[in-house]
Amino acid sequence: DGGRTESVVEKEPLEFVEGFSKPFCFFRRSSNL
């Protein structure tokens, strides 16, 4: 199950980056306005 753990580890940072970049982009757009 080593591949399984790898896929989970790879997916976690992806979700974290997406969840962090989304509000960050929204905040940048709001500050620009």
Phi, psi and omega per residue, in radians:
D1 nan 0.355 -3.129
G2 -1.123 -0.709 3.126
G3 -1.075 -0.642 -3.124
R4 -1.070 -0.818 -3.122
T5 -1.095 -0.677 -3.129
E6 -1.068 -0.812 -3.106
S7 -1.066 -0.678 -3.132
V8 -1.161 -0.747 -3.127
V9 -1.135 -0.638 -3.138
E10 -1.246 -0.584 -3.070
K11 -1.294 -0.630 -3.080
E12 -1.014 -0.928 -3.139
P13 -1.068 -0.630 -3.140
L14 -1.040 -0.847 -3.129
E15 -1.115 -0.671 -3.121
F16 -1.149 -0.765 -3.141
V17 -1.125 -0.770 -3.131
E18 -1.094 -0.795 -3.123
G19 -1.152 -0.507 -3.118
F20 -1.476 -0.688 -3.098
S21 -1.249 -0.581 -3.119
K22 -1.068 -0.980 3.119
P23 -1.118 -0.567 -3.121
F24 -1.141 -0.775 3.114
C25 -1.114 -0.703 3.139
F26 -1.122 -0.675 3.135
F27 -1.175 -0.704 3.130
R28 -1.130 -0.734 -3.133
R29 -1.127 -0.691 -3.127
S30 -1.154 -0.720 -3.123
S31 -1.182 -0.588 3.116
N32 -1.132 -0.659 3.137
L33 -1.165 nan nan
